[in-house]
Amino acid sequence: MRNAKEFQPYPYLVMMMNCMLWVNKDSILFTTTNGAGMASQAVYISIFLFYCGGMNKLRRNIVLYLVAEVIAVAAVVLITLFAIQNLFGKQTFVGVICNIFNIAMYGAPSLVIPKVIETRSVEYMPGMLSFYGFINAGTWTAYSDRKTRSRHLRNSGLGMALCASQLIVYAMYLKSTPVKPSYKRLKFER
């Protein structure tokens, strides 16, 4: 059973864009965390592309989306370097775009909630992604609060709320999700 089935790649594609935007030459913290995020998303998306098999249209859309992301990041860099002259304007321009994709990253797993409610199954809901998103948003909320950066605090707080709502839906429908007999259980024998 090695195929992508109805799993959605979009939360991971949005996360890749978010990580690309937050890489910052002046901050080791932002560069290392987002560099690691980009690497993990590249691995996931590669695996997804490998297993989406006969879904050539989906594979093409994913590749086009990645190309569009690279073009968009290049455009942001070029606009920031050449079109905007003052530092405040540059920071505001990049900050607004980064915050939009930050919120989109936390909210993207919510796209599958209507399917969860319709099927009463969390089979295709990325529960661990929502959990780690909640932890991530909580960490950045604590960091923002400590540094008294209110705009980061608002965005991370909104991210926590989005991930919490996903986890609530996941918990509500977890028990009603049928267990697939095709999954093999590991046996540890002596």
N, C-alpha and C positions, 0 to 999 in steps of 0.2 A: 504494500500500500504506500508506494513512494510517489506521491503527486501532491500538488498544491491544493487540490480540491477547491473549496470555496474560501480559503484563507485570503485575506486582503493584504497586499503589499504596501498600501498607502500610508499607514502609520510609520513604517520604516523609511519610506521615501521622504516623508515630511521631517522625520528625525534627522536624516542625512542632510537635508537642506538647512535645518536649524544648526546642526553642528558646523557645517561649512561657514555659515554666517558669523558664528561666535568665535572662530579662531582669531586670536588677537596677538600681534607681534609684541605688544607691550605687557602681556600678562601670561606668565607661565601657567597659572592655575587654569585660565580659560583655554589656553592652547592645548595643554595636556588632556584635560577632561574632554574637550570637544574633538581633539585628535583621536582619542580612544573611542569616542562615540562614532566618529566617521569610520574607523576601522571595523568596529563591530557591525555597523550597518552595512558596510561593503560586503562583509562575510555573509550576513543574513540575506541580503539582496542577491548575491551570487548563488547561494543555495536555493533561494526561491526561483531564480531564473532557470537553474538546472532542473528543478522538479516541476516546473509548470508545463513541461512536456509538450503536448499537442495544442496548448493554448498559445498559438503564435501571435494572435492579436494582443493578448495580455503581455506577452514577452516584449513585443514591439512597443507597446504603450509604456512599459517600465523603462526601457532604454531611452525612449523619447523624453520621458519625464526627467531622467538623469541628465540627459544632454541639456534640457531646458534649465535645470538647476545650475549646471556649470555656467551656462550663458548668463543666467540671472545674477549669479555671484560675481562674475566678471563685470557685468554692467554696474552693479553696486560699487565695486572697487573703482572702476573708471569714472563714474559720476562723482564719487567721493574725492578722488584724486584731482580731477580736472575741472569739474563743473561747479563745485561748492568751494568757496574761498576761505570762509572763516571756520575756526575750530568748532564753535558751538553748532553751526549749521551742519557740519560733517557728523558730529556726535549725535545730533538729533535725527538726521536722516538715517544713519545706520542703526541707531537705537530703536527707532520706530519699526523698521523692517525686521530687526532681530526679535523684538518683542512680539510682533505679529506671528512670526514663525514659531516662537517659543510657545505661545498659547495654542497655536495649531498643532504643535507636536503633542502637547498634553491632551488635546481634545480629539485627535485623529482616531484613537481606538473607539471613540463613541459612535463612529460611523456604523459599526456592526450591531449596535443596541437594538434597532428595529428588527433585525433578523433574529436576535436572541429572544425578543418578546414574541415574535411571530412563531418561532419554532419551539419556544420554551426550552432552549438548549444553549449552553455556552461553548459548544464544540468548536466554534470558529472565533470565539472571543479571546483576544490575547490577555488573559488574566494576569500573567506574570509581568507583561509589559505595563499594565495599569498599576500593578503593585510597585514595580521599580520606579515608574513615573511618579507615584505618590511619594516614595522615599526621596527621589531626586528633588522634587518640588519642595518637600519639607526641608531638605538640606539647604537648598538655595534660599528658602524663606528664612531659615535661621541665620544664614550668612548675611542676607540682606538686612535683617533686623539688627544684627550686630554692627553692621556698617552704616546703618540708618540711610539706606538707599530706598526711598519709598516706592519708586517706580518698579524696581526689581521685586520688592516685597509684594506689591499688588499683583504683578504677573505670576510670581511663584505661588502666591496664595490662591489665585484663580486656577493655576495648574493643579494645586492640591485638591481644590474643590472638584475639578473635572475628573481627576483620577479617583477621588473618593466616590463620586457618583457611578463611575464605571465599576468599581469594586462592589458597591452596593448591588447593582444589577447582577453582577457575577455571582455574588452570594445568594441572591434571591432565586436564581435559576440553576445553580450548581446541582442541587439534589434532583431536579427534574430532568437533568441531562442523562439520556440512556448511555449505559456503558457498552462499548463496542466489543463483542466477543472476539473480533479478529486481532485485537492487540495481544501480543504474547507477553506473558508475565515472566520476569526473570526468576529462575530457580537457583538457589545457592545450595549445592549439595557437597557433602564431604567425600 
